[in-house]
Amino acid sequence: MRTRRRAVVAVLAAALLTLPLAACGGDEKAAGEGFTVGLLLPSRMVPRWEHADRPLIEAQVRKLCPGCRTEYANAENDVTRQRQQMISMITKGARVLILDAADTRALRSSIQEADRAGVPVIAYDRLAEGPITGYVGFDGLMVGRLQGEALLKALGLKAGQSAEGDNVVMMNGDPTSPNAESYRKGALSVLTGEVRIARSYNTPDWSTQNAHTNMNAAIAALGPDRIDAVLAANDNIAAGVVAALKSAGVTDLPPVTGQDADLDAVRRVVKGEQYMTVYKPFAKEAAAVAAMAVAVGRGEDPRDSATTTVDSPTTKRIPAVLLQPRPVTARDVERTLVKGGLYTTGQICTRELLKACARAGLTR
């Protein structure tokens, strides 16, 4: 069975290398017709991929290119599966790929194969290594800085006002993601010298369960009453942190950060269980990557869709669109998320949250 599988993958890989003329060829008329855009997302663990990014990108591709179709695949945090999905899409004739890599370094060889096949790859949300054609995402360092600044504010501190007696636990993201390292560096640029980083953990797969396990370890090491704040890299991680603290009997929860403005996290923010989240306007990100993908699929220069350039460990001056994240505390939910169209007040304010919503200025 294993031999057969290797044979199938080898056949697909060989087929991939025969595609340059088919993928790149065609006259101007063909370039103006519909084509297939491959969309590869990394997991279902983080809610935004299926609930926001996928439908938004698919809708934007249809809007910009009514004759185009989107071929979708989710890697389920499996790099081998994502490699196979890329090969499958290229052999089926996808003209351009939008890739949010399950592992940005491990996918380098697959991106090189796509490049040899004449199929451009646009990195989405995570800056993949290899010869990518463009990148659309957010400023990861800024995300981390916003989280760090929020914790200092919650602790009643200002930059330059040292309070090294305050114990902060850092719950970082998945170590295979370059974004996780950017978030960590951005947060440390604000927190270093201002507070004491008492414990720091990585969270494989951005998993709530892994975060819960790590937070239990921090509580055991420090004591439940000696944790003054938690820098949680995203909302999935924040969920595990909050659950661990509550299980340990902590009723006066310390400030906990997050990211992605997941609906459950927004409810925690309103309720006071999570201090803040970082909102990344997914609709703008989806629109930007769809516009670049359709343009590149039509043979246009990606620089025409870009607003700046970025460097990866392997490639310099990649045409890019970098969007700005926004911090969201309870008082920001209405003006940023409700007025911004992400959620309605009715979606956020469940029956048990009506009093908390009223305190936050959210009324049905």
Helices and strands as residue ranges (DSSP letters): H 2-16, H 20-24, H 28-32, E 36-41, H 48-48, I 49-53, H 54-64, E 69-74, H 79-91, E 96-99, H 108-116, E 121-124, E 134-138, H 140-154, E 167-171, H 178-191, E 196-201, G 204-206, H 208-222, E 229-232, H 235-247, H 263-271, E 277-279, H 282-297, G 302-304, E 308-310, E 318-323, E 326-328, G 330-332, I 333-338, H 345-348, G 351-353, H 354-359
